């Protein structure tokens, strides 16, 4: 009888052991699965919280703060900028002058001064107009160009203001000329294109050059070792 009981209990013991092992195995698998999910979550969090991305964001924010604390200084405009605007206004009402009509540009003179005397400012305005006319496709005659190259110890020159050295026969029928008026805060510019024979005005424009731009030329002292001439009087 005792042997029979032992025989019956042995399968029950093995069955309980198998159930316990199964429970332990299921617990271990669940724990491993939880660990895998936790590691995956950590990896996903690491992908989002990338140190390099944070560093880039910091640098971008730092650059924006620096851009506000250290603004870029505005670019200074020179005479060419204002002459370009005057030229655009003149082209809108220009008549009889086109790509087949050559013209010359004279020095600009102050309205309350002798018309036989110009200045660095007036000469620079005329030089700027020559450039703008050429850009608009209008042929420009530089009548100050001689028929030869004059070589001296001081340099090689092809320009001259001596009318005896210049060609008396010039191929232009129109001229761009103008006057200057000193005003509060700057200089008023009156520009016009005139027919030499008819004396008819075929194009006009007006503009204003701020005094700070004029002062960039208006200097009678040395700057970086270069002597600058008087621009206005």
Protein Blocks (a to p, Z undefined) as FASTA:
>chain_A
ZZmmmmmmmmmmmmmmmmmmmmmmmmmmmmmmmmmmmmmmmmmmmmmmgfklmmmmmmmm
mmmmmmmmmccddddddfklmmmmmmmmmmmmgghiafklccdddddddfkbcfkbccfk
lmmmmmmmmmmmmmnopacddfkbcfbdcddfkbccfbdcbfklpcfbdcdfbdcddddd
ddehiacdddddddfklopafbdcdddddfklmmmmmccbdeehiacddfbZZ
